[in-house]
Amino acid sequence: MGLPMATRLADAGFGLKAFDILAERARPLVELGAESAASPKEAAEGAEALVVMVANAEQAKGVLFGEGDTAGALTEGAAVVVTSTIGPEAVREIADGLAERGLRTLDAPVSGGVARAEKGDLLIMAGGPEDLFEELRLVLGEMGSSVVHCGLRVGDGQAVKLVNQLLCGVHIAAAAEGLAYAEALGLDPRFVFETIRHGAANSFMLEDRGERMLEEEFVPPKSALDIFVKDMGLVCKAAEEQGFGTPLASSALGMYLAGRDAGLGAEDDSGVIRVFRRRTA
């Protein structure tokens, strides 16, 4: 998702330096006038704001404080915008480390997938000081059509995103179970899908992932199953810390874990339907 998000910023005329571990991924940005950086540190040098889009907390910490050392390249007062889903605890640890270096943090995880990122139609859930949020509103607004300030604390955006991911993860698993159930009943799953999506049982995830389940479009992934292993793990961990039971989320996590164990982790998350199919085979 980082490429379409960065493309929106380049299209809007923001001065942009970009880094990806695969250099060729930055070429479309260079064609739009952006500068391709040879390292994360080079991308951060002279930046007023550094937008970090990586897979997990370990990568975010590595980019900022480890081998990437972007925190060391930023000037005092610069902002770091963490758009990855890494959980409230991890982003607060990052914010504390950045504050020690005189840097500011906006917690701003996103939702919507690659297709909506390309349109600048993401939901961005931000947590952090209101003045920093307002300072970065134009940047966020180029990447998302719904930009919401979720609270004054860094981590408030991550907390709202976990609610979002609980629902998304359960909805995908429910869509997979429903379509596999239709097959088990001897029905044509395409017919069932086309019928029920016009009624109260429809959802964005049924529309979006259901189509991929039926067409078995699992490679290349639009959203890897491993992402929901991570995200639903964060959901369940945060719930456990609060003493809150999440039976549906925990069940959905079990299906994603089964998919990962079956070697499906790097494929599209809609491929979780194969876990349900195998249970009825």
Disulfide bonds with the S-S distance in Angstrom:
none
